[in-house]
Amino acid sequence: MGNGDCVGKYRFSRTIGEGNFAKVKLAVDTSTGHPFAIKIIDKDKIVRDDYMRCQVKREIKTMKLLHHPNIVRIHEVIGTKSKIYIVMEYVSGGLLSDKLAYSNRFSEQEARKLFQQLIDAVDYCHARGVYHRDLKPENLLLDRKGNLKISDFGLSALRKSGDVLSTACGSPSYVAPELLVNKGYEGAAADTWSCGVILYEMLAGFLPFDDRNLINLYKKICRAEFTFPQWFTEGEKRILSKILEPSPEKRITIPEIEDEWFRVDYKPAIADESHEKVCVDDVAAAFDSTEVDSDEHCKTGMKNSSSFINAFQLIAMSHELDLSGLFEQEDEHTEKKMIVSKHTLGETMKKVEDAAADTTLLVERVYNKMKIHPKMTRCTRSYGDLSAEVIKVAPTHCVVKLSRSSAKLGDYGKFCQRLSSLLTENPATSTEKDVFKVLKRNNSIIKDLRIPEEEQKSENQDLWGYSSS
């Protein structure tokens, strides 16, 4: 079906983006002469990466459901033996982030127009149960007339209104406070916060929350520590104060954003509701040779797998980096600890059991979670239990999350020492530095966490904002 220069009716020209898993090429429909952007994905690479395969399928299926003038369209998906070709609308005006970089900041009129288009598109998505979860200028494109279009739905979630999400993802400077604690959150409120950060950046020329130290950045976000530049109008301050509210329950909703400032020169977008029934058969066909799991695996996502954790969740697990105290009272009766394992998930589970046996403790195992307690006697009935959870952060690296009550567990210290000696070359409880060294060596694990520094910009982001990861 495809050769080096063509696939189907599309003839390739120049490459406009390149990443670890894909290239994005400009192409022309030979029957009409219309330009398209085609993402070319190597099947061999994504078949070895469950996360990436599910992310690509989710992005394609989600974008096929959405027909709005401010959202990038996917026209069709073509599969060959070795490649997947995603034919997308070509948006020629470049990234919003690039325009911000050379314009410094936008006029109130231009920022308001782009914000109106962003809110229209996000409201349309939410009405259809789609939550983007990674809204930022790098994922917003501009057409030749300067109109905004949302792209990159790879981290999106499809849920009913009011459903609680649990996977923390996005980009640090734009992420909502509630995503920084290991709790559930509503996708609509999280997207609303990100829209507010984008509006502030367009009007100010810089971010409301920015710090080279990641934990300091998160603290600023959770406390909504920001100031307004002197040139901000009262209308701009009013709407941003309501959006950048750290409590999701008190935060303004998308429908409530349409206040007096927002309605100036407002021209609501008209979504295309006359299209034919959405067909995703081409998506299934394109992925046929890569399917090692059912579609249900991608629907539930990697969050349900005992072997997956993303960087936000890892931070939430860490005692020194834990931000939950900004939202809730800390449990004084629980002690938590993490130990890094240089073994596979199965090997790590076995070593936890071995460490317990070596220190005369009993283990009750359910999937990747274990309850560890002393052999029951009359003298040990009041002793507290120890729980252990094993989570994979890379193919040969895991984190063992230990939690025990403040009640006595006589062999707890011996158990931890024995487990450390079994799991690591140098017996020691892990520090956050140990954990992030593991993540750094396995960069694919932190695809959800993007550090706000120039040198940390993702190699997977192409020139025009078409995700090429």
Steps between C-alpha positions, in 0.01 A plus 500: 500500500780739584848567362760755595321793335131411519236320702163451336403822326739713708841613373754601765715810491708636789523380861348749744559304820688201636505312830597166651202309361384698199557757231253762381513581129323755289309321224269584212181320398579427135129495409420846639832674561408570865784489757492269803730420789566126525643343813700187413536255788734201505289200606799307633570771755149542640428126514775477762352787703151440642473857626587657166270269303205581726583871490509507118171307470333725756613813318375378162161379622443814707588741220276309258204570732562875498389726214558859607666787312744551790614137524746331261317240288613145424377400154607138477741237628693272265688189609769304321707206617758722669344847533192686620413820312274753675368754249428828679390851416804713415513816711753734345530781754723320748489468878343751736811456717723614212288809442516579872879462489551769236203724589576504875135563585176553310266794496182463704298472179712218352533310829125521558420370148731200541367435852142509370589241235680285758201507737259421213705194402550379860128543575420296188736223616357492852144479365608178328679359803851575373753658739828606342721509816803653325392843382798731444629730221713216355179306430315795345546575128416810296367489146596750230225737619620488860220276630581256778477119472553245779724201422663205679227307681745226601439556874125556467233311692151405385259503796144591595447842659581492870712183480817514705835448326805363677800511262702815560649630176573816308779758506622645830445873446144445371381221730217561748572475876272201554712289264802540726357281775436130464121543492222504243408815309249629247634541148288808424636698797858399414461617138346827620807574714733437203294742286550764768877450501504537120295821514733647763805409288354661188423824687818515711763344274608265781351224715310567824680205664862436411800372691806298397450293815211263430381468858501878549297530179242254632472684829433825315232329291330341800490831686416702186798728569504743210473875442346707223723728288409868529360512145226242570151648487239442771305274265806283436578480872143409584470208259848364576442513875192282454676251273829473693320399819692213666184331630327321208166529683527880507654539154284653229365255241532532123136621453552759775805648326282694258499822703500860379873500412471171309198606292668800335503434121413135570408292196403146610644223286255277313590133526449272202212274608402399145781250453431138432519234770850480645681188382800364687535182294812640334656546845444135591628385162814713526584351839408139414854370487596676823220368721642295784228611740129575458355845452372474856860527618530839334158614628589433859845638439830419660376640830331169574817306445700408806812558295454866406560828678553847359724772638220700664393192696860433596530851641175459691638180658813672624499625858738794444326608181145431623269797442187348650554700818397809305157343453441271799620400846793260505438165669726505805445131567653371179866463402588473132818398323611424144771260383626477143529152350737419215290198402191420296154518652475125559850476645431791732179344631691178575774689685244678719362159595852367563586796725183442700576129538858575611366721780220261606219715360192374317393630158150523354524587130232643270637585153782753554398590857597313815408506868791407725453422869652290781397142558190539714539428873333637810782754536486631143130570456545874560793534260445706184513362149742596223377540143719478192416599144731428206477732200709475183666821376709330231540146364770413755432758771218514755407704804391320816266726696491404869243633746448400861289621790664657804419187698803283568623251246793338671691382193426802280858632510648158425251451216594832337872427527457154356278623217747777413785252482299277268380779272806723466874454470557736791235443771337838558161658494455693178506876479311703245830539314524120465149483361549778248828344387295194406253719314776690322660176379159391373377818337190338349353468850483878549319586179222653715736734689658787308739725692455874426860567397628573150744210505224258601279563195366174362669365192163361402349844432528588135523843341127533448365346818393167353596252770762271351571288804 
